Amino acid sequence: MRKILVLLYVLVLAGFSDVAVDSPYAAAVDAAAEAGLFGGIGGGLFAPDENMTHGMFITVLARLYGEDTRLDAGYAWHEPGANWARQAGIADIGQPYAEITRDEMGAILAAYWDFAGLSGYAPEISGDDFVSRGEAAQIFAALLPNFYVYMTLEGFSIGHGFFIEPTRFSIPAGTSVYTATRLFFAQNNIEYDMPGGFLGRIYNIYDNSGVIPDFIASEIYAEGFIDLLPGSGDNSLGMGDYASWAGWMYRINHADCPYGMASRILAAGDVVRWQFSLVAGPDLGVYGWSAPFFTQSDRTALIRAISRTPGHNARNTAMAALNDILSPQIEIDAAIRQLNQ
């Protein structure tokens, strides 16, 4: 009988000093460590660039299945996982300290898929090169039944800043942007309309006190787009407020998302930014009705870092960088480094 995997997310962060918040492995290491799959190598280190061994891989795989891999006296660290894998018919680990290749990892995952009775197909992993611990964390993070994502609600184009600051929350694997957004709003007691699967309007969140930044207003008038209109006046914000092309847009990991919320499935560590735009993108620094009005820095790693380190003494400086729509990348990167210290 297949075991039911129960993951307990701890309240403390992984906090590995050798995994920078802007590392390509950061989100996956965070997710896999918090799920109890990885424990680091000691001394607050994860060693993301060191290669995985057969013993490491089997131990993490056993934890993913729900096996207790804690050591009994007299046993080597890899034996609980290796014994489980052998008894399950997944693999017989003869050399636990040997580095594992992609081909070997793929074969073990395929056997695990059959043993666990999982639907679909095991991840296709092949090649004769070795797999680093950081890469392995990415592979395992993608197999988690639950993981963390990040979300914001922003009104910078109308001079308001954040309606909801960077927030980190857990979702089940397979969750779409649509479902995650509804969860995000529910957690923050936000009323909204989502007609036809897109975000139409948010209520009781905006008092019309924002002032459109001069450079955005000037660009709009210079391009001859539209006449700027008043806001809704009813503490809501949505389609047609201020401008006929105005409305809510979302980006994921600094990339444009021109498709519906329901069709975009989120992965561990994704950063979703809901942003109010006056002209379908250019005022947010992305292509839309015209070329971008400015170049917006990539704030993905900083949003993750701020969400993961709420008590850090550099948080105010980091938020100041986020709250300036024109902060250059050098300032964003400097804030990330401060949070990573």
Stockholm file with secondary structure:
# STOCKHOLM 1.0

chainA/1-341         MRKILVLLYVLVLAGFSDVAVDSPYAAAVDAAAEAGLFGGIGGGLFAPDENMTHGMFITVLARLYGEDTRLDAGYAWHEPGANWARQAGIADIGQPYAEITRDEMGAILAAYWDFAGLSGYAPEISGDDFVSRGEAAQIFAALLPNFYVYMTLEGFSIGHGFFIEPTRFSIPAGTSVYTATRLFFAQNNIEYDMPGGFLGRIYNIYDNSGVIPDFIASEIYAEGFIDLLPGSGDNSLGMGDYASWAGWMYRINHADCPYGMASRILAAGDVVRWQFSLVAGPDLGVYGWSAPFFTQSDRTALIRAISRTPGHNARNTAMAALNDILSPQIEIDAAIRQLNQ
#=GR chainA/1-341 SS CCCCCCCCCCSSCCCCTTSCTTSTTHHHHHHHHHTTSCCCSBTTBCCTTSBCBHHHHHHHHHHHHTCCCCCCTTCCTTHHHHHHHHHHTSCCCSCTTSBCBHHHHHHHHHHHHHHHTCSSCCCCCCCSSBCBHHHHHHHHHTTCSEEEEEEEEECGGGTCCEEEEEEEEEEETTCBHHHHHHHHHHHTTCEEECGGGSCCEEESSCCSCCCCCHHHHHHHHHHTCCCCCCCCSSSCEETTSSSTTCEEEEEETTEECCSCGGGCBCCTTCEEEEEEESSSSGGGTSCSSSSCSSCCCCCHHHHHHHHHCTTCTTHHHHHHHHHCTTCCHHHHHHHHHHHTC
#=GC SS_cons         CCCCCCCCCCSSCCCCTTSCTTSTTHHHHHHHHHTTSCCCSBTTBCCTTSBCBHHHHHHHHHHHHTCCCCCCTTCCTTHHHHHHHHHHTSCCCSCTTSBCBHHHHHHHHHHHHHHHTCSSCCCCCCCSSBCBHHHHHHHHHTTCSEEEEEEEEECGGGTCCEEEEEEEEEEETTCBHHHHHHHHHHHTTCEEECGGGSCCEEESSCCSCCCCCHHHHHHHHHHTCCCCCCCCSSSCEETTSSSTTCEEEEEETTEECCSCGGGCBCCTTCEEEEEEESSSSGGGTSCSSSSCSSCCCCCHHHHHHHHHCTTCTTHHHHHHHHHCTTCCHHHHHHHHHHHTC
//
